[in-house]
C-alpha cells in the first residue's frame, strides 16, 4: 500500500504504541475477568465481586503505566547513552567513523567504492543519524517513548478491564460465571484479531492464540477460587 505521495506505508511505524496498547487491553480483559471469576467461584456476593473487579482495574492500570514507563525509560536511557558515545567518537575520530560506516555498507553488499561514497554522503547530511541507524540500529520509528507507552498501556488496560466489569454488572448472580467467561473470551478473540490485522498478521491465528491462553488463565483462576472457597 502507498500513500498519496508514493511513499510505501508499513506496519512497523505502529509497533511502539500497538505493542503497549494490545498488551494493556489484553491484560485488562484477562486479569479482571480472571479476578472476577476467581472471587465469584469462591461464593462471594455480587457486591464483593464488583469491588474486587474495580480494585483490580485501578491497580492494574497504575501497574501497567508504571511498569511500561520504567522499562521503556530504561531503554531510552540506554539509547541516549549510546548516542552520546557516538557523538564523542565523531568528534574525536571522524575519519575512523567514516571507515566504520564504509565497512558496514560493504558488508551489506555494496562495492567498496560505492560503500565509501554512500558513507561520505550520509555523514555529510547527518553523521549522527547515519551511525545511529546503521551502526546502532536506532531509528525514529523504533525509538523508546516512555510516556507514550505508559499512557497507552494504562488507557488500554482500563478499557479492557471495563468490558468484563460491565458484563459482571449486568449479569445476575446465578449466571455471572458463564456470562463473564463467555463475553471475556469473545472480547479476547476480537482483540487478538484486531491486533493481528493492525500489525499485518493473520487475523484467525491471532484470535485463536489470545483466546486459548485467556481460557486457560480464567479456568485456572476460577478453579483456585472454587478450591479456596470450599476450604475457607
KEKE-3310 file (N, C-alpha, C; in steps of 0.2 Angstrom, whole numbers, plus 5000, padded with zeros to 4 digits):
npx = (5004:5002:5005:4997:5008:5016:5024:5029:5018:5020:5018:5027:5029:5019:5022:5027:5017:5007:5011:5011:4997:4990:4995:4991:4976:4973:4978:4970:4957:4959:4965:4956:4944:4948:4950:4938:4930:4937:4935:4921:4919:4923:4912:4908:4898:4888:4891:4904:4911:4911:4917:4930:4933:4933:4944:4954:4955:4959:4971:4978:4979:4987:4998:5002:5005:5016:5025:5027:5032:5044:5052:5053:5058:5071:5076:5076:5086:5097:5098:5101:5113:5121:5120:5126:5139:5143:5142:5154:5164:5163:5167:5180:5187:5184:5187:5189:5176:5170:5177:5172:5158:5158:5163:5152:5142:5149:5149:5136:5134:5137:5148:5166:5170:5158:5152:5160:5157:5143:5144:5151:5142:5130:5135:5139:5127:5119:5128:5127:5115:5116:5125:5118:5107:5112:5123:5120:5107:5097:5082:5070:5058:5058:5062:5063:5049:5044:5033:5023:5021:5017:5005:4997:4997:4991:4978:4973:4972:4963:4951:4950:4948:4936:4927:4924:4920:4908:4900:4899:4892:4880:4876:4866:4867:4867:4870:4883:4896:4897:4892:4901:4913:4911:4908:4920:4930:4925:4928:4942:4945:4941:4950:4962:4961:4959:4971:4981:4977:4979:4993:4997:4997:4991:4973:4965:4973:4979:4968:4964:4975:4976:4964:4964:4975:4969:4957:4963:4969:4958:4951:4960:4961:4948:4946:4955:4949:4937:4942:4948:4937:4929:4937:4939)
npy = (4994:5011:5029:5044:5052:5043:5036:5021:5013:5005:4993:4994:5006:5007:4999:5003:5010:5001:4989:4992:4996:4984:4975:4981:4981:4968:4962:4969:4964:4950:4949:4956:4949:4936:4938:4942:4930:4921:4926:4926:4912:4908:4909:4922:4937:4947:4960:4960:4954:4964:4975:4969:4968:4982:4987:4979:4984:4998:4996:4988:4996:5007:4999:4994:5006:5011:5001:5000:5013:5013:5002:5006:5018:5015:5009:5020:5028:5020:5020:5034:5035:5028:5036:5048:5043:5040:5053:5058:5050:5054:5067:5065:5056:5057:5052:5039:5035:5037:5026:5015:5016:5014:5001:4994:4996:4990:4977:4974:4972:4982:4988:4992:5005:5011:5010:5018:5030:5031:5032:5044:5053:5051:5054:5067:5073:5069:5064:5059:5053:5044:5034:5031:5024:5014:5009:5007:5003:5012:5021:5033:5027:5016:5022:5023:5028:5033:5040:5039:5025:5022:5029:5024:5010:5011:5017:5008:4996:5000:5002:4989:4982:4987:4980:4966:4970:4977:4967:4959:4968:4968:4955:4942:4935:4921:4918:4923:4918:4910:4919:4930:4923:4919:4931:4938:4929:4931:4945:4944:4937:4945:4956:4950:4947:4960:4966:4958:4961:4975:4974:4968:4954:4937:4936:4926:4917:4925:4928:4916:4912:4921:4919:4906:4905:4914:4908:4897:4904:4910:4898:4892:4901:4902:4889:4889:4898:4892:4881:4887:4894:4883:4878:4888)
npz = (5000:4996:5000:4996:4991:4986:4994:5002:5014:5029:5042:5053:5059:5068:5079:5092:5099:5097:5102:5116:5118:5114:5123:5135:5134:5132:5145:5153:5150:5153:5166:5174:5171:5175:5189:5193:5191:5199:5212:5212:5210:5223:5230:5234:5237:5225:5226:5232:5222:5212:5219:5220:5206:5202:5210:5205:5192:5194:5201:5192:5180:5185:5188:5175:5169:5177:5176:5162:5159:5167:5161:5148:5149:5153:5142:5134:5141:5139:5125:5123:5130:5121:5110:5114:5116:5103:5098:5104:5098:5085:5085:5090:5081:5067:5054:5057:5060:5047:5040:5047:5045:5031:5030:5036:5026:5015:5020:5019:5005:4996:4983:4987:4984:4981:4993:5001:4995:4998:5012:5014:5009:5017:5030:5028:5026:5038:5051:5064:5063:5053:5059:5070:5065:5056:5062:5076:5076:5079:5076:5072:5071:5079:5091:5109:5119:5133:5140:5131:5130:5143:5145:5134:5138:5151:5148:5139:5146:5156:5147:5142:5155:5159:5151:5155:5168:5165:5160:5172:5180:5173:5174:5181:5198:5198:5185:5183:5182:5170:5160:5161:5158:5145:5138:5140:5133:5120:5119:5120:5109:5099:5101:5099:5085:5080:5083:5077:5063:5063:5064:5053:5052:5052:5055:5060:5067:5076:5084:5089:5096:5107:5113:5117:5127:5136:5140:5147:5157:5164:5168:5176:5187:5191:5196:5206:5215:5217:5225:5236:5241:5246:5255:5264)
capx = (5000:5006:5002:4996:5014:5020:5029:5025:5016:5022:5015:5032:5028:5014:5025:5028:5010:5002:5013:5008:4990:4987:4997:4987:4970:4973:4979:4964:4952:4961:4966:4950:4939:4950:4949:4930:4928:4940:4931:4914:4919:4924:4905:4907:4892:4889:4894:4911:4914:4911:4923:4937:4935:4935:4950:4959:4955:4963:4978:4981:4980:4993:5004:5004:5008:5022:5029:5029:5037:5051:5055:5054:5063:5077:5078:5078:5092:5102:5099:5104:5120:5124:5121:5131:5146:5144:5144:5161:5168:5163:5171:5187:5189:5179:5190:5188:5169:5169:5179:5167:5152:5160:5164:5146:5139:5152:5147:5129:5134:5140:5155:5169:5170:5151:5151:5163:5154:5137:5146:5153:5136:5126:5138:5139:5120:5118:5133:5125:5109:5118:5128:5113:5103:5116:5128:5117:5100:5092:5079:5064:5052:5058:5064:5059:5045:5041:5027:5018:5020:5014:4998:4994:4996:4986:4972:4970:4971:4956:4946:4950:4946:4929:4922:4921:4916:4901:4897:4898:4887:4873:4874:4863:4872:4867:4874:4889:4902:4896:4892:4908:4918:4909:4909:4928:4933:4923:4932:4949:4946:4941:4956:4968:4960:4961:4979:4984:4975:4983:5000:4998:4997:4984:4968:4962:4978:4979:4962:4965:4981:4974:4958:4967:4978:4964:4953:4967:4970:4952:4949:4964:4959:4941:4947:4958:4944:4932:4945:4949:4930:4927:4942:4938)
capy = (5000:5018:5035:5048:5055:5037:5033:5015:5013:4999:4992:4995:5013:5006:4994:5006:5011:4995:4984:4994:4996:4977:4972:4984:4979:4960:4961:4972:4959:4944:4949:4957:4943:4931:4940:4942:4923:4918:4928:4923:4905:4907:4911:4929:4941:4951:4967:4959:4953:4971:4979:4966:4970:4989:4987:4976:4989:5004:4994:4986:5002:5010:4995:4994:5013:5012:4996:5002:5019:5011:4998:5009:5023:5012:5008:5026:5030:5016:5023:5041:5034:5026:5042:5052:5040:5041:5060:5059:5047:5058:5072:5063:5051:5057:5048:5032:5033:5036:5019:5011:5016:5011:4993:4992:4996:4985:4970:4973:4970:4987:4988:4996:5012:5014:5010:5024:5036:5032:5034:5051:5057:5051:5058:5074:5075:5068:5059:5055:5049:5038:5030:5028:5020:5009:5005:5006:5001:5016:5025:5037:5023:5012:5025:5022:5033:5030:5042:5036:5018:5022:5031:5019:5004:5012:5018:5002:4992:5002:5000:4981:4979:4989:4976:4961:4973:4979:4960:4957:4972:4966:4948:4940:4932:4914:4917:4928:4915:4908:4925:4934:4919:4919:4938:4939:4926:4935:4951:4942:4935:4951:4960:4946:4948:4967:4967:4955:4965:4981:4973:4965:4947:4933:4938:4920:4914:4930:4927:4909:4912:4925:4916:4900:4907:4918:4902:4893:4908:4910:4892:4891:4906:4900:4883:4890:4902:4887:4877:4891:4895:4877:4877:4894)
capz = (5000:4996:5002:4990:4988:4983:4999:5005:5021:5033:5049:5058:5062:5073:5083:5098:5103:5096:5107:5123:5118:5114:5130:5141:5133:5134:5152:5157:5150:5156:5173:5178:5171:5180:5196:5195:5191:5205:5218:5211:5212:5230:5233:5236:5235:5219:5228:5233:5216:5209:5222:5218:5199:5201:5213:5200:5186:5196:5202:5186:5176:5188:5187:5168:5167:5180:5173:5155:5160:5170:5157:5141:5150:5154:5135:5131:5144:5135:5118:5124:5131:5115:5105:5117:5115:5096:5096:5106:5093:5079:5086:5091:5076:5062:5049:5059:5059:5040:5038:5051:5041:5025:5031:5037:5019:5011:5022:5016:4998:4991:4981:4992:4981:4982:5001:5004:4993:5002:5019:5014:5008:5023:5035:5026:5028:5045:5053:5070:5061:5049:5063:5075:5061:5053:5067:5082:5075:5082:5072:5075:5071:5085:5097:5115:5121:5139:5142:5126:5131:5149:5144:5130:5142:5156:5145:5135:5152:5158:5143:5143:5161:5159:5147:5160:5173:5163:5160:5179:5182:5170:5175:5188:5202:5196:5179:5182:5179:5162:5156:5161:5154:5138:5135:5140:5128:5114:5119:5119:5102:5094:5102:5095:5078:5078:5084:5071:5057:5063:5063:5046:5053:5051:5060:5063:5072:5082:5088:5092:5101:5113:5116:5120:5133:5140:5143:5152:5163:5168:5170:5182:5192:5194:5199:5213:5219:5220:5230:5242:5244:5249:5261:5269)
cpx = (5004:5002:5001:5002:5018:5025:5025:5024:5017:5019:5021:5031:5023:5017:5025:5022:5006:5004:5010:5001:4987:4989:4992:4979:4969:4974:4973:4959:4953:4962:4960:4945:4941:4949:4942:4928:4931:4936:4924:4914:4920:4917:4904:4901:4894:4893:4902:4915:4916:4917:4930:4938:4937:4942:4956:4960:4960:4970:4981:4983:4987:4999:5007:5008:5015:5027:5032:5034:5044:5055:5057:5059:5070:5080:5080:5084:5098:5104:5103:5111:5124:5125:5126:5139:5148:5145:5151:5165:5168:5167:5179:5191:5184:5181:5188:5181:5167:5171:5174:5161:5153:5160:5157:5142:5142:5150:5140:5128:5136:5147:5159:5169:5163:5150:5154:5160:5147:5139:5147:5146:5131:5129:5138:5132:5118:5122:5130:5119:5111:5121:5123:5109:5107:5121:5125:5110:5095:5089:5073:5058:5052:5061:5060:5055:5041:5034:5021:5016:5016:5007:4994:4992:4990:4979:4969:4969:4964:4950:4945:4946:4938:4924:4920:4918:4909:4897:4895:4892:4880:4871:4871:4868:4872:4871:4880:4895:4902:4896:4898:4913:4917:4911:4917:4931:4931:4928:4939:4950:4946:4947:4962:4967:4962:4968:4983:4983:4979:4991:5002:4999:4991:4979:4966:4967:4979:4974:4962:4970:4979:4968:4960:4970:4974:4960:4957:4968:4964:4950:4953:4962:4953:4942:4950:4953:4939:4935:4946:4942:4928:4931:4940:4931)
cpy = (5006:5023:5039:5051:5049:5034:5027:5015:5006:4999:4994:5001:5012:5002:4997:5006:5005:4990:4985:4994:4989:4974:4974:4981:4971:4959:4964:4967:4953:4944:4951:4952:4937:4932:4940:4934:4920:4920:4926:4916:4903:4909:4917:4932:4945:4957:4966:4958:4960:4975:4976:4968:4977:4990:4985:4981:4995:5001:4992:4991:5005:5006:4995:5001:5013:5007:4998:5008:5017:5007:5002:5015:5021:5011:5015:5029:5026:5019:5030:5040:5032:5032:5046:5049:5041:5048:5061:5056:5051:5064:5071:5059:5051:5052:5040:5030:5033:5029:5014:5010:5013:5003:4990:4991:4991:4978:4969:4972:4975:4986:4993:5003:5015:5015:5016:5030:5037:5034:5041:5055:5057:5055:5065:5077:5075:5063:5055:5051:5043:5033:5027:5023:5013:5005:5003:5003:5005:5021:5028:5032:5018:5015:5024:5028:5031:5033:5040:5029:5018:5024:5026:5013:5005:5013:5012:4997:4994:5001:4992:4979:4981:4984:4970:4964:4975:4972:4958:4962:4970:4959:4947:4936:4924:4913:4921:4924:4913:4914:4929:4930:4920:4926:4940:4936:4929:4941:4950:4940:4941:4956:4957:4947:4955:4969:4964:4959:4971:4980:4969:4957:4944:4934:4931:4917:4919:4929:4921:4909:4916:4922:4910:4901:4911:4913:4898:4897:4909:4904:4890:4895:4904:4894:4884:4894:4897:4883:4881:4892:4889:4876:4882:4894)
cpz = (5000:4998:4996:4987:4986:4988:5002:5012:5024:5040:5054:5062:5068:5079:5090:5102:5102:5101:5114:5123:5118:5121:5135:5140:5135:5141:5156:5156:5154:5163:5177:5177:5175:5187:5198:5195:5197:5211:5218:5213:5219:5234:5236:5234:5228:5220:5229:5227:5212:5212:5220:5211:5199:5204:5208:5194:5188:5197:5196:5181:5178:5187:5180:5167:5170:5177:5166:5155:5162:5164:5150:5143:5151:5147:5132:5134:5140:5128:5118:5125:5125:5110:5108:5116:5107:5094:5098:5101:5087:5079:5087:5085:5070:5056:5050:5058:5052:5038:5041:5047:5034:5025:5032:5030:5015:5013:5020:5009:4993:4989:4986:4990:4982:4989:5004:5002:4997:5009:5019:5013:5014:5029:5034:5028:5035:5048:5059:5068:5058:5054:5068:5071:5059:5057:5073:5082:5078:5077:5075:5075:5077:5091:5103:5117:5127:5141:5137:5128:5138:5148:5140:5134:5148:5153:5142:5141:5155:5154:5143:5149:5162:5156:5152:5166:5171:5162:5167:5181:5180:5171:5181:5191:5200:5190:5178:5179:5172:5158:5156:5157:5147:5134:5135:5135:5121:5114:5117:5111:5097:5095:5098:5088:5076:5078:5078:5064:5057:5062:5057:5046:5052:5057:5064:5069:5077:5086:5092:5098:5108:5117:5120:5127:5138:5144:5148:5158:5167:5171:5177:5188:5195:5198:5206:5217:5221:5225:5236:5245:5248:5256:5267:5271)
residu = (UNK:UNK:UNK:UNK:UNK:UNK:UNK:UNK:UNK:UNK:UNK:UNK:UNK:UNK:UNK:UNK:UNK:UNK:UNK:UNK:UNK:UNK:UNK:UNK:UNK:UNK:UNK:UNK:UNK:UNK:UNK:UNK:UNK:UNK:UNK:UNK:UNK:UNK:UNK:UNK:UNK:UNK:UNK:UNK:UNK:UNK:UNK:UNK:UNK:UNK:UNK:UNK:UNK:UNK:UNK:UNK:UNK:UNK:UNK:UNK:UNK:UNK:UNK:UNK:UNK:UNK:UNK:UNK:UNK:UNK:UNK:UNK:UNK:UNK:UNK:UNK:UNK:UNK:UNK:UNK:UNK:UNK:UNK:UNK:UNK:UNK:UNK:UNK:UNK:UNK:UNK:UNK:UNK:UNK:UNK:UNK:UNK:UNK:UNK:UNK:UNK:UNK:UNK:UNK:UNK:UNK:UNK:UNK:UNK:UNK:UNK:UNK:UNK:UNK:UNK:UNK:UNK:UNK:UNK:UNK:UNK:UNK:UNK:UNK:UNK:UNK:UNK:UNK:UNK:UNK:UNK:UNK:UNK:UNK:UNK:UNK:UNK:UNK:UNK:UNK:UNK:UNK:UNK:UNK:UNK:UNK:UNK:UNK:UNK:UNK:UNK:UNK:UNK:UNK:UNK:UNK:UNK:UNK:UNK:UNK:UNK:UNK:UNK:UNK:UNK:UNK:UNK:UNK:UNK:UNK:UNK:UNK:UNK:UNK:UNK:UNK:UNK:UNK:UNK:UNK:UNK:UNK:UNK:UNK:UNK:UNK:UNK:UNK:UNK:UNK:UNK:UNK:UNK:UNK:UNK:UNK:UNK:UNK:UNK:UNK:UNK:UNK:UNK:UNK:UNK:UNK:UNK:UNK:UNK:UNK:UNK:UNK:UNK:UNK:UNK:UNK:UNK:UNK:UNK:UNK:UNK:UNK:UNK:UNK:UNK:UNK:UNK:UNK:UNK:UNK:UNK:UNK)
# end
